Amino acid sequence: MWIADKWKDYEVIDCSQGEKLERWGDYLLIRPDPQVIWDTPREHSGWKRPNGHYHRSKKGGGEWEFFDLPHQWKICYGSLTFNLKPFNFKHTGLFPEQAVNWDWFSSKIQGAHRPVRVLNLFAYTGGATLAAASAGAQVTHVDASKGMVAWARENALASGLEDAPIRWLVDDCVKFVEREIRRGNTYDAIIMDPPSYGRGPKGEIWKIEDMIHPFIKLCTQVLSKDALFFLINSYTTGLAPAVLSYMIATELKKWGGTVDAQEIGLPVKHSRLTLPCGASGRWEKDIL
């Protein structure tokens, strides 16, 4: 398992009975987590006095209950700064477990000692975009949500990356890649974090089980001959690490290189165990 264990402003304090107790900077949140199927004693005092608690509804969805939580606040990871705010379906605008991937590809970009063009698809609020830009890459950030792209740009400003070579695009990811193929544009690295289900800006439907493999195949057509890395993140239960590894290895075999896939996770302070948080598949160019 790849573990995001270098955070200072974030930690999972405890997890039990379908929920996790987290510290986001100075604030404690309780949020549901489907992986937490164990029932252990809730001994930490934070369970009784959180700043925010997302209650899942038995009918689906849920709602926040707030106790002295600001509308928005910031946390940092190294030189990166993120604006956080609780919004629909339990999210805060950041997936901290992805920091383990940020560190991995940042070292690849810095070690390349050449200009690196990165395409970040389903790019959300820009965690991977900012990490890649901070490492020296030129980044094309694509997401179907205008609000998420605006949020990502706010994070870039907060991180001192407002003048970094980042192209911000509100677009359907599949249609964008198809146009890039026609234009003859290529990228040295591709990052994608596809949702299980989603809609594009014009109502385009995305269903990961049906579309992920064809989309990986499509994306290889914009991967440069001197490609550096390819990263896929998944929070969909059916896409185990071995499935990600198989798809990547099948479609990138002509580039050679090395493929690996693992669960990603976060350390839990109270139990000293690791909370699983999805999976990532990585391809990287062999070091000569």
C-alpha positions as CSV (number, residue, x, y, z in Angstrom):
1,M,0.0,0.0,0.0
2,W,1.2,3.5,-0.8
3,I,0.6,5.7,2.3
4,A,0.3,9.5,2.5
5,D,2.2,9.9,5.8
6,K,3.9,13.3,5.4
7,W,1.0,15.6,6.3
8,K,1.3,18.1,9.1
9,D,-2.0,20.0,8.7
10,Y,-4.2,16.9,8.3
11,E,-4.6,13.5,10.1
12,V,-7.1,10.7,10.5
13,I,-7.3,10.6,14.3
14,D,-9.6,7.6,14.6
15,C,-12.2,5.6,12.7
16,S,-15.1,3.4,13.9
17,Q,-18.7,2.5,13.2
18,G,-18.7,3.8,9.6
19,E,-17.1,7.1,10.3
20,K,-13.7,8.8,10.6
21,L,-12.6,11.6,12.9
22,E,-10.2,13.9,11.1
23,R,-8.2,17.0,11.8
24,W,-8.1,19.5,9.0
25,G,-5.8,22.2,10.3
26,D,-7.4,23.5,13.5
27,Y,-10.8,21.9,13.0
28,L,-12.1,18.4,13.7
29,L,-14.6,16.8,11.3
30,I,-16.5,13.5,11.4
31,R,-17.4,12.1,8.0
32,P,-18.8,8.8,6.8
33,D,-16.4,6.3,5.2
34,P,-17.7,3.0,3.6
35,Q,-14.4,1.2,4.3
36,V,-14.9,1.6,8.1
37,I,-17.0,-1.5,8.8
38,W,-15.4,-2.2,12.3
39,D,-17.0,-1.2,15.6
40,T,-14.2,-0.2,18.0
41,P,-14.6,2.1,21.1
42,R,-14.6,5.8,20.4
43,E,-12.1,6.8,23.0
44,H,-10.8,10.1,21.6
45,S,-12.6,13.2,23.0
46,G,-12.9,14.6,19.5
47,W,-15.8,12.3,18.8
48,K,-17.9,14.3,21.3
49,R,-16.9,17.8,20.2
50,P,-16.3,18.0,16.4
51,N,-16.5,21.3,14.5
52,G,-18.5,19.6,11.8
53,H,-20.3,16.3,11.4
54,Y,-21.7,14.9,8.1
55,H,-24.7,12.7,8.8
56,R,-25.5,10.2,6.1
57,S,-29.1,9.6,5.3
58,K,-30.6,6.1,5.0
59,K,-32.3,7.3,1.8
60,G,-29.0,8.4,0.3
61,G,-26.9,11.6,0.6
62,G,-27.0,13.4,3.9
63,E,-26.3,16.8,5.4
64,W,-23.8,18.7,7.5
65,E,-24.2,19.7,11.1
66,F,-21.8,22.5,12.1
67,F,-20.3,23.5,15.5
68,D,-18.2,26.6,15.2
69,L,-16.7,25.8,11.7
70,P,-15.8,28.7,9.3
71,H,-17.3,28.8,5.9
72,Q,-13.8,28.4,4.4
73,W,-10.2,27.8,5.8
74,K,-6.8,26.8,4.5
75,I,-4.4,23.9,5.1
76,C,-0.9,23.4,3.6
77,Y,1.1,20.5,2.2
78,G,4.7,21.6,1.8
79,S,4.6,24.7,-0.4
80,L,1.0,24.1,-1.5
81,T,-2.0,25.8,0.1
82,F,-5.6,24.6,-0.3
83,N,-8.8,26.4,0.4
84,L,-11.3,24.0,2.2
85,K,-15.0,24.3,2.5
86,P,-17.6,21.6,3.3
87,F,-20.0,21.0,0.5
88,N,-22.5,18.4,-0.7
89,F,-21.9,14.7,-0.2
90,K,-19.4,15.0,2.7
91,H,-16.5,16.5,0.7
92,T,-14.2,19.4,1.7
93,G,-12.5,20.0,-1.7
94,L,-9.4,17.8,-1.1
95,F,-8.4,14.2,-1.0
96,P,-5.4,14.1,1.4
97,E,-4.4,10.5,0.5
98,Q,-3.5,11.7,-3.0
99,A,-0.4,13.4,-1.5
100,V,1.5,10.1,-1.9
101,N,1.0,10.4,-5.6
102,W,1.9,14.1,-5.7
103,D,5.3,13.2,-4.1
104,W,5.8,10.4,-6.5
105,F,5.2,12.3,-9.7
106,S,6.9,15.4,-8.5
107,S,10.1,13.5,-8.1
108,K,9.7,12.2,-11.7
109,I,9.2,15.7,-13.1
110,Q,12.1,17.1,-11.2
111,G,14.3,14.2,-12.1
112,A,13.6,14.5,-15.8
113,H,15.8,17.6,-16.2
114,R,13.8,18.7,-19.2
115,P,10.4,20.5,-19.9
116,V,7.5,18.2,-19.0
117,R,4.0,18.7,-20.3
118,V,1.3,17.2,-18.0
119,L,-2.3,16.6,-18.8
120,N,-4.5,16.4,-15.7
121,L,-8.0,15.0,-16.4
122,F,-11.0,15.1,-14.1
123,A,-8.7,17.5,-12.3
124,Y,-11.2,18.6,-9.5
125,T,-9.8,21.4,-7.2
126,G,-6.3,21.0,-8.6
127,G,-4.2,19.2,-6.0
128,A,-2.3,17.2,-8.6
129,T,-2.1,20.2,-10.9
130,L,-0.5,22.4,-8.3
131,A,1.9,19.6,-7.3
132,A,3.0,19.1,-10.9
133,A,3.3,22.9,-11.5
134,S,5.3,23.3,-8.3
135,A,7.7,20.6,-9.5
136,G,8.3,22.6,-12.7
137,A,5.8,21.1,-15.2
138,Q,3.6,22.8,-17.7
139,V,0.1,21.6,-16.9
140,T,-3.2,21.4,-18.7
141,H,-6.0,21.2,-16.1
142,V,-9.3,19.8,-17.4
143,D,-12.6,19.4,-15.5
144,A,-16.2,19.5,-16.5
145,S,-17.3,21.6,-13.6
146,K,-16.8,25.4,-13.9
147,G,-17.0,25.7,-10.1
148,M,-14.2,23.1,-9.5
149,V,-11.9,24.8,-12.0
150,A,-12.6,28.2,-10.3
151,W,-11.7,26.6,-6.9
152,A,-8.5,25.1,-8.4
153,R,-7.5,28.6,-9.6
154,E,-8.1,29.9,-6.1
155,N,-5.8,27.2,-4.7
156,A,-3.1,28.2,-7.3
157,L,-3.3,31.8,-6.1
158,A,-3.1,30.7,-2.5
159,S,-0.1,28.6,-3.3
160,G,1.8,31.4,-5.1
161,L,1.3,29.6,-8.5
162,E,-1.0,32.1,-10.2
163,D,1.7,32.8,-12.8
164,A,2.7,29.1,-13.3
165,P,2.3,27.7,-16.8
166,I,-1.1,26.1,-16.1
167,R,-3.9,26.0,-18.7
168,W,-7.3,26.0,-17.1
169,L,-10.1,24.3,-19.1
170,V,-13.8,23.6,-18.4
171,D,-14.5,20.8,-20.8
172,D,-15.6,17.2,-21.1
173,C,-12.5,15.1,-20.7
174,V,-13.2,12.6,-23.5
175,K,-14.1,15.3,-26.0
176,F,-11.0,17.3,-25.1
177,V,-8.7,14.4,-25.7
178,E,-10.4,13.6,-29.0
179,R,-9.7,17.2,-30.1
180,E,-6.1,17.1,-28.9
181,I,-5.6,13.9,-31.1
182,R,-6.9,15.8,-34.1
183,R,-4.7,18.8,-33.3
184,G,-1.6,16.5,-33.0
185,N,-0.9,17.7,-29.4
186,T,1.0,15.4,-27.1
187,Y,1.9,15.3,-23.4
188,D,4.8,13.7,-21.5
189,A,2.6,12.7,-18.6
190,I,-1.1,12.0,-18.0
191,I,-2.9,12.1,-14.6
192,M,-6.6,11.0,-14.4
193,D,-9.0,10.8,-11.5
194,P,-12.2,9.6,-13.1
195,P,-15.5,9.5,-11.1
196,S,-17.6,6.4,-10.9
197,Y,-20.4,8.3,-12.6
198,G,-20.6,11.9,-13.9
199,R,-21.9,14.3,-16.5
200,G,-20.0,16.7,-18.7
201,P,-20.8,20.4,-19.2
202,K,-23.3,19.5,-21.9
203,G,-24.8,16.5,-20.2
204,E,-22.3,13.9,-21.5
205,I,-22.6,10.8,-19.4
206,W,-19.6,9.1,-17.9
207,K,-19.9,5.6,-16.4
208,I,-16.5,4.3,-15.3
209,E,-17.1,0.5,-15.8
210,D,-18.0,1.1,-19.5
211,M,-15.6,3.9,-20.4
212,I,-12.4,3.7,-18.4
213,H,-10.6,1.1,-20.6
214,P,-11.5,2.8,-24.0
215,F,-10.5,6.1,-22.4
216,I,-7.1,4.9,-21.4
217,K,-6.6,3.6,-24.9
218,L,-7.7,7.0,-26.3
219,C,-5.3,8.9,-24.0
220,T,-2.3,6.9,-25.2
221,Q,-2.8,8.7,-28.5
222,V,-1.8,12.0,-26.9
223,L,1.1,10.5,-24.9
224,S,4.5,11.6,-26.3
225,K,7.1,9.2,-27.6
226,D,9.3,10.3,-24.7
227,A,6.6,9.9,-22.1
228,L,7.5,10.1,-18.4
229,F,4.6,8.7,-16.4
230,F,0.9,7.8,-16.5
231,L,-1.3,7.8,-13.3
232,I,-4.9,6.6,-12.8
233,N,-6.7,7.0,-9.5
234,S,-9.9,5.1,-8.6
235,Y,-12.3,5.2,-5.8
236,T,-14.7,2.7,-7.5
237,T,-14.9,-0.6,-5.6
238,G,-14.8,-2.8,-8.6
239,L,-11.6,-1.4,-9.9
240,A,-9.0,-3.2,-7.8
241,P,-5.3,-2.4,-8.2
242,A,-4.8,-5.5,-10.3
243,V,-7.5,-4.3,-12.8
244,L,-5.8,-0.9,-13.1
245,S,-2.4,-2.5,-13.6
246,Y,-3.8,-4.8,-16.3
247,M,-5.4,-2.0,-18.3
248,I,-2.3,0.2,-18.1
249,A,0.1,-2.6,-19.0
250,T,-2.1,-3.6,-21.9
251,E,-2.3,-0.1,-23.5
252,L,1.2,1.2,-22.7
253,K,3.2,-1.9,-23.6
254,K,4.8,-0.2,-26.6
255,W,6.3,2.4,-24.3
256,G,8.1,-0.3,-22.3
257,G,8.6,1.0,-18.7
258,T,7.2,-0.3,-15.5
259,V,3.7,-0.7,-14.2
260,D,2.6,-1.0,-10.6
261,A,-0.7,-0.5,-8.8
262,Q,-1.6,-0.5,-5.1
263,E,-4.2,0.6,-2.6
264,I,-3.5,4.1,-1.3
265,G,-4.1,4.9,2.4
266,L,-3.8,7.3,5.3
267,P,-2.3,6.5,8.7
268,V,-4.7,6.4,11.7
269,K,-3.2,8.1,14.7
270,H,-5.2,6.3,17.4
271,S,-4.8,2.7,16.2
272,R,-1.5,3.1,14.3
273,L,-3.1,1.2,11.4
274,T,-3.8,2.4,7.9
275,L,-7.2,3.4,6.4
276,P,-7.5,2.3,2.8
277,C,-8.7,5.1,0.5
278,G,-9.0,3.8,-3.0
279,A,-6.3,2.6,-5.5
280,S,-3.8,4.0,-7.9
281,G,-2.2,2.6,-11.0
282,R,1.2,3.9,-12.2
283,W,3.2,3.5,-15.3
284,E,6.7,5.1,-15.4
285,K,9.5,5.2,-17.9
286,D,12.4,2.9,-17.0
287,I,15.5,4.8,-15.7
288,L,18.4,4.1,-18.0
